[in-house]
Amino acid sequence: MPPVMPLAILCQTASFIKSASKVDQCPEDIGLEVAFAGRSNAGKSSALNTLTHARLARTSKTPGRTQLINFFALDEHRRLVDLPGYGYAKVPLELKEHWKQHLDAYLTGRQSLAGVVLVMDIRHPLSPFDCMMLDWANTAGLPVHILLSKADKLSFGAAKGELLKVQNRVRREFGNRATVQLFSSPKRMGVEEAHGVLQQWLFPEESAEEPAPQE
């Protein structure tokens, strides 16, 4: 049996599958997928594009443009999912309620969903919307990996300090199900660390077979 392509290579070959405005329009619920979520203007689309070395997600200076659940194939059995940006004030209330209803259905009912990458602007982390997403994931029993994006906007010391504060609060309120790291799309900071998490979620059997580090 040929070896599985490294995740970094798979990411470079990612391709668009389809968009869905409702859960019943999603691709067949088989295999494994990782969803990217985040408050509008947190840098979610930029993070997804940086991690895949591709222009998968549409970036815009106007927050709230991602209004559909967008699916991208890594291979026949693995997908990345770009969820609608949430929390943007200028999005009509009716559309917000539609997103909330179908995001809830997606996060709590999607069997192939292996984890959620939650992107937060390091300067404004853990907004009420971020915490709502963490609660959703916790209810669904899903692991969450938080990318503190735009880390290049702060000094190294300030970014590290913010990382520790977020880690402590997340651990206190959500336990060990959520992990946190620094990330910057322009500087490509944290790409390997994020790839490592995706590797564990999308290739769980291989990750389980890796030898434990020596003490």
Long-range contacts (C-beta under 8 A, 24 or more apart in sequence): 4-203, 4-206, 5-75, 7-74, 7-195, 7-198, 7-199, 7-202, 7-203, 8-195, 10-74, 10-75, 10-78, 11-51, 11-52, 11-53, 11-54, 11-74, 11-80, 11-195, 11-198, 12-52, 12-53, 12-54, 13-74, 14-52, 14-54, 14-56, 14-72, 14-73, 14-74, 14-80, 15-72, 15-73, 16-56, 16-70, 16-71, 16-72, 16-73, 17-71, 17-72, 17-73, 17-79, 18-70, 18-71, 19-68, 19-69, 19-70, 19-71, 20-68, 20-69, 20-71, 21-67, 21-68, 21-69, 21-98, 21-102, 22-102, 23-102, 23-105, 23-106, 23-109, 23-110, 26-69, 26-71, 26-106, 26-110, 27-71, 27-79, 29-110, 29-111, 29-112, 30-77, 30-112, 31-76, 31-77, 31-78, 31-79, 31-112, 32-77, 32-78, 32-79, 32-112, 32-114, 32-201, 32-202, 32-204, 33-71, 33-78, 33-79, 33-80, 33-81, 33-110, 33-112, 33-113, 33-114, 34-79, 34-80, 34-81, 34-113, 34-114, 34-115, 34-116, 34-117, 34-198, 34-201, 34-202, 35-80, 35-81, 35-82, 35-83, 35-106, 35-107, 35-113, 35-115, 35-116, 35-117, 36-80, 36-81, 36-82, 36-83, 36-116, 36-117, 36-119, 37-83, 37-86, 37-116, 37-117, 37-118, 37-119, 37-133, 38-85, 38-86, 38-118, 38-119, 38-120, 38-130, 38-149, 39-85, 39-86, 39-87, 39-88, 39-120, 39-121, 39-124, 39-127, 39-129, 39-130, 40-64, 40-85, 40-86, 40-87, 40-88, 40-91, 41-85, 41-88, 41-121, 42-85, 42-119, 42-120, 42-121, 42-124, 42-149, 43-119, 43-121, 43-149, 43-150, 43-185, 44-82, 44-85, 44-119, 44-149, 45-82, 46-149, 46-185, 47-117, 47-119, 47-147, 47-149, 47-183, 47-185, 47-194, 48-80, 48-82, 49-185, 50-185, 50-188, 50-191, 51-191, 51-194, 51-195, 51-198, 52-80, 56-80, 56-82, 57-82, 63-88, 63-90, 64-88, 64-90, 64-91, 67-95, 67-99, 69-102, 69-106, 74-202, 78-202, 79-112, 81-113, 86-129, 86-133, 87-127, 87-128, 87-129, 103-136, 104-136, 107-136, 107-137, 107-140, 107-142, 108-136, 108-139, 108-140, 113-140, 113-142, 114-142, 114-143, 114-201, 114-202, 114-204, 115-142, 115-143, 115-144, 115-145, 115-197, 115-201, 116-142, 116-143, 116-144, 116-145, 117-144, 117-145, 117-146, 117-147, 117-194, 117-197, 117-198, 118-144, 118-145, 118-146, 118-147, 118-178, 119-146, 119-147, 119-149, 119-183, 120-146, 120-147, 120-148, 120-149, 120-166, 121-148, 121-149, 121-150, 122-148, 122-149, 122-150, 122-151, 122-153, 122-154, 122-159, 122-162, 122-163, 122-182, 123-150, 123-153, 123-154, 125-162, 125-166, 126-166, 126-169, 126-170, 131-173, 134-170, 134-173, 134-174, 134-178, 137-177, 137-178, 138-174, 138-177, 142-177, 143-177, 143-178, 143-179, 143-201, 144-174, 144-177, 144-178, 144-179, 145-178, 145-179, 145-180, 145-181, 145-194, 145-197, 146-170, 146-178, 146-179, 146-180, 146-181, 147-181, 147-183, 147-190, 147-194, 148-180, 148-181, 148-182, 148-183, 149-183, 149-184, 149-185, 150-184, 151-182, 151-183, 151-184, 151-187, 151-189, 151-190, 152-184, 152-186, 152-187, 152-189
